Amino acid sequence: MTATFRNNDRLHRHAVVASVSQRLIGKAAQIGLLAQETPVAIVFNGTTAAVMMASPMDLRDFAYGFALSEGFVHDLTEIEEFEQITHDNGNEARFWLTDSAKDRIETRRRIMTGVVGCGLCGVDSLEQAIRPVPALTSPAPAFDTDEILSAPDLLRAYQALHDATRAVHAAAFMLPGQEVIVAREDIGRHNALDKLAGALVHQGIDPAQGAIVITSRVSVDLVQKSVTIGCPMLVSVSAPTARAVDLAKNVGMTLIANVKRGGGVCYS
């Protein structure tokens, strides 16, 4: 049996595998694509801080975004060297950081073999799970209501992996009047946001100037990550948790969720 898949330049060849399956009704055989996942170890100064399962593309963005959004580094000046190593059974992202970040590494380090949907797995204490984040210093940018309501439709154009597998999340960044300017996908919703954070810093885009748009529910850790990288506005197609809304209010973030063409809800 053979199958032909529409060529899509946005679909990374390592991110999917072909699969033969059988329909539950009718028993007809079919060939489809499944999302791939790989272990990624994040290593700071020779010490593993986290091991996460992630989609095997944009891993440099993922590593940098994780380092920034989790507070291991404050900016690129604290990264002296970066190396990405591919092994038969996974990937390593190795950072060598300046002395200014060493104490922070010990404070923030968490050892975890993370399931993809886990943003707080393996934290060493309750204090780490609800780690404080600084209040935002930049106000939310001015978007037209129509721009916000159209965000999910605009993001769909960047979801090639989701279109092929129906198994991944996406995170994107919008500027007022410019629609979506960068987006990333991953099997993990936290990973997608980390990849976006890494892409923003690599492209020299200031998160304070726009809004992050995500396809998943808004949990408190996604608010933490967004605030940590300095983004004052978070938009989601799904609902927030109560703690996420509380944190957004406390730090001055604009949080808009349940966004669809028919409307949305501004929670903070």
C-alpha positions as CSV (number, residue, x, y, z in Angstrom):
1,M,0.0,0.0,0.0
2,T,1.3,3.5,-0.8
3,A,0.2,6.9,0.0
4,T,1.1,10.4,-1.3
5,F,1.2,13.3,1.1
6,R,1.0,16.9,-0.1
7,N,4.4,18.5,0.0
8,N,4.6,21.2,2.6
9,D,7.9,23.2,3.1
10,R,6.7,24.1,6.6
11,L,6.5,20.5,7.7
12,H,9.8,19.4,9.2
13,R,10.8,16.0,7.9
14,H,12.0,14.8,11.3
15,A,8.8,15.9,13.1
16,V,6.5,13.2,11.6
17,V,6.5,9.4,10.8
18,A,4.2,7.5,8.5
19,S,1.8,5.1,10.2
20,V,-0.5,2.4,8.9
21,S,-3.7,2.1,10.9
22,Q,-7.2,0.8,10.7
23,R,-10.5,2.7,10.9
24,L,-12.7,1.6,13.8
25,I,-15.8,1.7,11.6
26,G,-15.5,0.0,8.3
27,K,-12.1,-1.5,9.2
28,A,-10.5,0.2,6.2
29,A,-6.7,0.5,6.3
30,Q,-5.2,4.0,6.1
31,I,-1.9,5.6,6.1
32,G,-1.4,8.8,8.1
33,L,1.3,10.9,9.8
34,L,2.1,10.8,13.5
35,A,3.9,13.5,15.4
36,Q,7.4,12.5,16.5
37,E,8.9,13.3,19.9
38,T,12.4,13.1,21.2
39,P,14.1,13.6,24.6
40,V,15.9,16.9,25.0
41,A,18.4,17.4,27.8
42,I,19.0,21.0,28.8
43,V,22.5,21.3,30.4
44,F,23.9,24.3,32.2
45,N,27.7,24.3,33.0
46,G,27.8,20.6,32.8
47,T,24.8,19.9,35.0
48,T,21.5,18.6,33.6
49,A,18.7,20.9,34.6
50,A,15.8,19.3,32.7
51,V,15.0,16.5,30.3
52,M,11.9,17.2,28.3
53,M,10.1,15.4,25.5
54,A,9.7,17.7,22.5
55,S,9.1,17.8,18.8
56,P,12.4,17.4,17.0
57,M,12.6,20.7,15.3
58,D,13.6,24.3,16.3
59,L,15.5,22.8,19.2
60,R,17.9,25.7,19.5
61,D,14.9,28.0,19.9
62,F,13.5,25.6,22.5
63,A,16.7,25.5,24.5
64,Y,17.2,29.3,24.5
65,G,13.5,29.9,25.2
66,F,13.5,27.4,28.1
67,A,16.6,29.1,29.6
68,L,15.0,32.5,29.4
69,S,11.4,31.7,30.3
70,E,12.4,29.6,33.4
71,G,14.7,32.3,34.7
72,F,18.0,30.4,34.3
73,V,19.4,33.3,32.3
74,H,18.2,36.9,32.1
75,D,19.6,37.8,28.7
76,L,22.0,36.5,26.0
77,T,25.0,38.2,27.6
78,E,24.9,35.5,30.3
79,I,25.4,32.8,27.7
80,E,29.1,32.3,26.8
81,E,28.7,29.2,24.6
82,F,26.0,27.0,23.3
83,E,26.3,23.5,21.7
84,Q,23.6,21.2,20.4
85,I,24.5,17.5,20.2
86,T,22.4,14.8,18.6
87,H,22.6,11.3,20.0
88,D,21.0,8.1,18.8
89,N,18.4,8.3,21.6
90,G,17.9,12.1,21.9
91,N,19.4,15.5,21.9
92,E,21.5,17.6,24.3
93,A,21.5,21.4,24.5
94,R,24.6,22.5,26.4
95,F,25.0,26.0,27.7
96,W,28.1,27.5,29.3
97,L,27.0,30.5,31.4
98,T,28.8,33.4,33.0
99,D,29.5,33.6,36.7
100,S,26.6,35.9,37.2
101,A,24.2,33.0,36.4
102,K,25.8,30.3,38.5
103,D,23.9,30.9,41.7
104,R,20.7,31.2,39.7
105,I,21.3,27.8,38.2
106,E,21.3,26.1,41.6
107,T,18.2,28.0,42.7
108,R,16.2,27.2,39.6
109,R,17.6,23.8,38.7
110,R,15.0,21.0,38.4
111,I,15.7,17.5,37.5
112,M,12.8,16.1,35.4
113,T,12.2,13.5,32.8
114,G,9.1,15.4,31.6
115,V,6.0,14.2,30.0
116,V,5.1,16.6,27.2
117,G,2.1,18.2,28.9
118,C,4.0,19.0,32.1
119,G,5.1,22.4,33.0
120,L,5.8,21.9,36.7
121,C,6.9,18.3,36.8
122,G,9.9,17.5,39.1
123,V,10.1,20.8,40.9
124,D,11.8,20.5,44.2
125,S,9.4,22.4,46.3
126,L,6.1,24.2,46.4
127,E,7.9,27.5,46.3
128,Q,9.3,26.6,42.9
129,A,5.9,25.7,41.6
130,I,4.6,29.1,42.4
131,R,7.8,31.0,41.8
132,P,7.4,34.8,41.9
133,V,7.8,36.8,38.7
134,P,8.4,40.5,38.5
135,A,5.6,42.9,37.6
136,L,5.5,43.9,34.0
137,T,7.0,47.3,33.3
138,S,5.5,47.8,29.8
139,P,1.8,48.2,29.2
140,A,-0.1,46.0,26.8
141,P,0.2,47.2,23.2
142,A,-2.9,48.6,21.5
143,F,-4.6,46.0,19.3
144,D,-7.9,46.5,17.5
145,T,-10.6,44.1,18.7
146,D,-10.8,42.6,15.2
147,E,-7.0,41.8,15.3
148,I,-7.5,39.8,18.6
149,L,-10.5,38.0,17.3
150,S,-8.8,37.0,14.1
151,A,-5.6,35.8,15.9
152,P,-6.6,32.1,15.9
153,D,-7.4,32.1,12.2
154,L,-4.1,33.8,11.5
155,L,-2.2,31.3,13.6
156,R,-3.8,28.4,11.7
157,A,-1.7,29.3,8.6
158,Y,1.5,28.4,10.6
159,Q,0.3,25.1,12.0
160,A,1.6,22.7,9.3
161,L,2.5,20.0,11.9
162,H,-0.9,20.2,13.5
163,D,-2.6,20.0,10.1
164,A,-0.7,16.8,9.4
165,T,-1.0,15.1,12.8
166,R,-3.7,16.8,14.9
167,A,-1.4,16.3,17.8
168,V,0.5,19.5,18.6
169,H,0.2,22.9,20.0
170,A,1.3,26.3,18.6
171,A,2.5,29.6,20.0
172,A,2.8,32.8,17.9
173,F,3.7,36.4,18.3
174,M,1.7,39.3,16.9
175,L,2.5,43.0,16.5
176,P,-0.3,45.6,16.2
177,G,-1.1,46.0,12.6
178,Q,1.3,43.3,11.5
179,E,-0.6,40.1,12.3
180,V,1.5,37.0,13.1
181,I,5.2,37.5,12.5
182,V,6.7,34.3,14.0
183,A,5.2,31.0,15.2
184,R,6.4,27.7,16.6
185,E,4.8,24.2,17.1
186,D,5.5,21.4,19.5
187,I,3.7,18.4,21.1
188,G,4.0,20.2,24.4
189,R,2.2,23.5,25.0
190,H,5.0,24.7,27.2
191,N,7.6,23.7,24.7
192,A,5.8,25.6,21.9
193,L,5.9,28.8,24.1
194,D,9.6,28.2,24.9
195,K,10.4,27.7,21.2
196,L,8.6,31.0,20.4
197,A,10.6,32.7,23.2
198,G,13.8,31.5,21.7
199,A,12.8,32.5,18.2
200,L,12.0,36.0,19.4
201,V,15.4,36.5,21.1
202,H,17.2,35.1,18.1
203,Q,15.3,37.4,15.7
204,G,15.8,40.5,17.9
205,I,12.1,40.9,18.5
206,D,11.1,42.7,21.7
207,P,8.3,40.6,23.4
208,A,7.1,43.9,25.1
209,Q,5.9,45.2,21.8
210,G,3.2,42.6,21.0
211,A,1.1,39.7,22.2
212,I,1.7,35.9,22.5
213,V,-1.1,33.8,21.0
214,I,-1.4,30.1,22.1
215,T,-3.7,27.2,21.2
216,S,-3.9,25.7,24.6
217,R,-5.5,26.4,28.0
218,V,-3.8,29.1,30.0
219,S,-2.2,27.6,33.1
220,V,-0.3,29.6,35.7
221,D,3.1,28.4,34.4
222,L,2.4,29.7,30.9
223,V,1.6,33.1,32.4
224,Q,4.9,32.8,34.4
225,K,6.9,32.1,31.2
226,S,5.3,34.9,29.3
227,V,5.9,37.5,32.0
228,T,9.4,36.3,32.6
229,I,10.4,37.1,29.0
230,G,8.6,40.4,29.3
231,C,5.5,40.0,27.2
232,P,2.5,42.0,28.6
233,M,-0.3,40.3,26.7
234,L,-1.4,36.7,26.3
235,V,-4.2,35.5,24.0
236,S,-5.6,32.0,23.9
237,V,-8.3,30.1,22.1
238,S,-9.0,28.1,25.3
239,A,-9.8,28.9,28.9
240,P,-7.5,30.0,31.7
241,T,-7.2,28.6,35.2
242,A,-8.1,30.7,38.3
243,R,-4.5,30.9,39.4
244,A,-3.4,32.0,36.0
245,V,-5.9,34.8,36.1
246,D,-4.8,35.9,39.6
247,L,-1.2,36.0,38.5
248,A,-2.0,37.9,35.4
249,K,-3.8,40.5,37.4
250,N,-1.1,40.8,40.0
251,V,1.7,41.4,37.5
252,G,-0.2,43.7,35.1
253,M,-0.7,41.3,32.2
254,T,-3.5,41.6,29.8
255,L,-5.0,38.1,29.5
256,I,-7.6,37.4,26.8
257,A,-8.9,33.9,26.4
258,N,-11.7,31.8,24.8
259,V,-11.0,33.8,21.7
260,K,-13.0,32.8,18.6
261,R,-14.5,34.8,15.7
262,G,-17.6,35.2,17.7
263,G,-15.9,36.9,20.7
264,G,-13.5,36.4,23.6
265,V,-13.1,37.2,27.3
266,C,-10.7,39.7,28.8
267,Y,-9.8,38.3,32.2
268,S,-7.2,40.9,33.3
